[in-house]
């Protein structure tokens, strides 16, 4: 397997994992910034987890 194929495979795996992580984030009750800010802990954990 050459380097380009390995990089593409790794990128695909990372994209799938990040998609699954996003689906686990809680949805705010109302569509407002205040409701989104109430979920800041979950969003913060997601952002820290995705930093690699």
N, C-alpha and C positions, 0 to 999 in steps of 0.2 A: 504494500500500500504506500503510495507516494505521499509527500507532505501535504499537498493541496487537498487530497481526499480526506486525510486525517483531520485537517483543520475544518473542512466543511462538515464532517461527521460530528466533531466536537461542538461546533456552532449550533448544529441542529439539536443536539442533546441539551445544550444550555437553554435554547429557545423553548423546548418542551418543558423543562423544569421550571423556568420562569413563568410560563403560562399557567402551570399547575399551582404555583405559589400565588399568583394574582387571583385565581379563582377562589382561593381560600380567604381573601380579605373580606371583612364584613361590609355589607352595603348600608350606607346611612339611611335613616328612616325618612328624612326629607331631603330634597335636592337643594341644600344650602351649604354655604361655607362653614357655618357654625356646626352643622351636623357632621360635616367632613372632619372638622377640627376635633370633634368629640372622639373620633376614631384614630387620633394621632399616634397612640401607642402601637397599634397594629401596623400602621403605615410606616412608622419609624423602624420597627423590627424588620419589615419587608425591605426597606431601603438598606439597612445594615447587612442583611443577609445577602442581598444582590451585589454588594460591593466586593468584587474580587479582582 
